C-alpha cells in the first residue's frame, strides 16, 4: 500500500488544547485524563501562544509533589497560570511539509513534538510517536513475505536492479527503503511471493553484502 511522507497524514488532528490563563493543575488533570504529554496553548481567538509539556509541569511543581498524582491540588505551585510555565516559542510546521523535515526539527531542537499549522490556525500536533508509526509503516512491519537488507554502493541506483530480478523471479515488491550509511547506503526491500534462494545469491554476485534475510 501507499505510505505517505507528509506531516498531515501522520499528525494527530484536533489535539486537546488549553488556555494561557488556565491553571497548571487543570493542565495536569487534562493530561492525566487523556493520557497525553503535551498541550498546545491557545489564546481566546485561537492564536497559538505556546505549548505546555509534561516536563514543564514537573519543573513547575513543588519538588515533593507529583503534579499528576491525586493529591496534586494541594500543591500551591500548580495554582499558577499555564502562561507561567509554558514554552512561548513552539516549533511549528505546515501540514504539507515532508515528514522528515518535522523529524529533523525535533532532533535539532531536542523536542518530542511540533505543532502543525494551516493559515495561522492549529490543525494538529505531530509527536515522536507519530514519526515512529510512519517509520514502522514504511518498513512494512505488518506485511507478509520476505525482507532483505543489503549494502548499496554510493551513487548506485539499486531500484531497477531489484525490480528486474523480482520480475524474473515472479515476485512483487511491496516496499523499498534506502537510507545512507558510511561509505554508501543500505536498502531494505520487501517482497511477496515464493522467494527463490537465487534472489539473494544474485545480490551477492553483484557485489552487495546481504546483511539480513527475514
Secondary structure, DSSP 8 states (H G I E B T S, - for coil): -----BHHHHSEES--EE-TTSBHHHHHHHHHHHT-SEEEEE-TTS-EEEEEEHHHHHHHS-TTS-TTSTTGGG-GGGGSBGGGTSBSS--EEETTSBHHHHHHHHHHHT-SEEEEEETTEEEEEEEHHHHHHHHHHHHTTT--SEEEEEEEETT---HHHHHHHHHHTT-EEEEEEEEEETTEEEEEEEEES---HHHHHHHHHTT--EEEE-
